[in-house]
Structures are given as C-alpha cells and as structure tokens.
C-alpha cells in the first residue's frame, strides 16, 4: 500500500475486497492420491493428459465466511525508508572535474571536512554515475579487539552475530533500496551504509543505536560458535592457498594470533 501510485487507491481497495471473499477463492490440491481421497470420478485434461477431479467445498466456504478476521492480518505500515527526493547534488556543485569514462576517472581528491582529536571526516562527490545514492563508511578504531586471543575471538563472533541481526533490523530499509553492513579487523569495527542518500541518516541512526544492544538469538550464537570451533579444529585441512595466506599474516602482520591460541 505504501507504493500505490496516486489515484490507484480505489482499484486496490476493490481488488482486496474481491479477493478477500472465500467464495471467490480457487483452491488447488496437488498429490498422487488427491483424486482417490475425494472419491470422485476423474477427468483427463485434453492437452497434457493430466488427471484431475472437482469436488464441492460449499461447506468449507461457509465456514470460512463465518471465521473471524485475525487481528494480526493487516496491511504493512508505511515504509519510512522510501525516498521522496531524488535530486542530484552534483548538479549544484560548480567547477567540479567530471569524468567521461570509468576507465579514466577524474582526479578528484576527498575533502577533509573535520579534523579533530578522535575524528576525521572525508567527503568526495561522484558526478559520473549520476545516481541519487551515497556510500558512507565509519571506522571505529580501537585496540580492544586485539588485547588477547580470547577477546579477538569474541570480537569475531560479535561481528558475525551483528551482521546477521542487521538483516532483520534493516529489512524495511532493504526493501527501499538501502543496505548496511559491519566488518571487523585488528584495527576495530567498520560500519557501512549505502543507498538513496535522503534516508541514509535515518538508517545510520538505526544501525548505530543497535551496536551495543542488538538481539542475540541463542540458536544463532550456537551456530556461529560451532562453525568457528569447526574451522579452528580442522584448520590444517584448509586449501594450500588459505594456509599460505595464514602463515604470511603471521610473518607480516601484528598483532595476530595463531589458530592454536
């Protein structure tokens, strides 16, 4: 209903009223024993020679008509993430180098908007693809993720569980063409949001408000934990290229923890 074009409300209302009547329903039952269960004389469809039968369901229809309407059955609420302003901001910026080919991008450097202790904010305007969309990345640097092997493992589980919870938290935003993600490494946590720029601030507020209190399902935690245990237990059975990447990280990166740790 939140996507109905202007003037189409009456047509949708009539369609819903018609299809909500049990007498207008067309019920199909498919199965090897469907015909014998009805005890009806079977017929054969002339083109594909498919056997079928019909039966009277008037008693069922009358029962459906008397059934109360479930209180949970209602139209979905209006999606607050659907954009209404699709204007291009690059048209308002003067003297901005433009690119004529993605293989030869214009030399545009990000602008440093804020630079203060604990915060650096960069921005760059895209004028090649000309879409009312934006991408925002927020890197939260912290040494806490790499305090020890136990904390590093807990951070990995946190990242996986938060990413899984975001699928439900941002469901409405996904329907409206927006997305959010989370990633973690030895530097800290990175949040990302993308989509129609008009609704990005609202999506970012939603995601950032759940960083510390998102719901953790018991089954989801156990599934992620068991997957991590299996991955570490059978570590030596990985592909050779994965093992080479692992040993290279041990030699070149710091801090880093071994699979045994």
Secondary structure as GFF3:
##gff-version 3
##sequence-region A 1 261
A	DSSP	alpha_helix	9	19	.	.	.	ID=ss1
A	DSSP	three_ten_helix	22	24	.	.	.	ID=ss2
A	DSSP	alpha_helix	34	38	.	.	.	ID=ss3
A	DSSP	beta_strand	43	44	.	.	.	ID=ss4
A	DSSP	beta_strand	51	52	.	.	.	ID=ss5
A	DSSP	alpha_helix	58	66	.	.	.	ID=ss6
A	DSSP	three_ten_helix	89	92	.	.	.	ID=ss7
A	DSSP	beta_strand	111	116	.	.	.	ID=ss8
A	DSSP	beta_strand	119	123	.	.	.	ID=ss9
A	DSSP	beta_strand	133	141	.	.	.	ID=ss10
A	DSSP	three_ten_helix	143	146	.	.	.	ID=ss11
A	DSSP	alpha_helix	149	169	.	.	.	ID=ss12
A	DSSP	alpha_helix	171	175	.	.	.	ID=ss13
A	DSSP	beta_strand	179	185	.	.	.	ID=ss14
A	DSSP	beta_strand	188	196	.	.	.	ID=ss15
A	DSSP	three_ten_helix	197	199	.	.	.	ID=ss16
A	DSSP	alpha_helix	200	209	.	.	.	ID=ss17
A	DSSP	alpha_helix	218	233	.	.	.	ID=ss18
A	DSSP	three_ten_helix	235	237	.	.	.	ID=ss19
A	DSSP	alpha_helix	240	252	.	.	.	ID=ss20
###
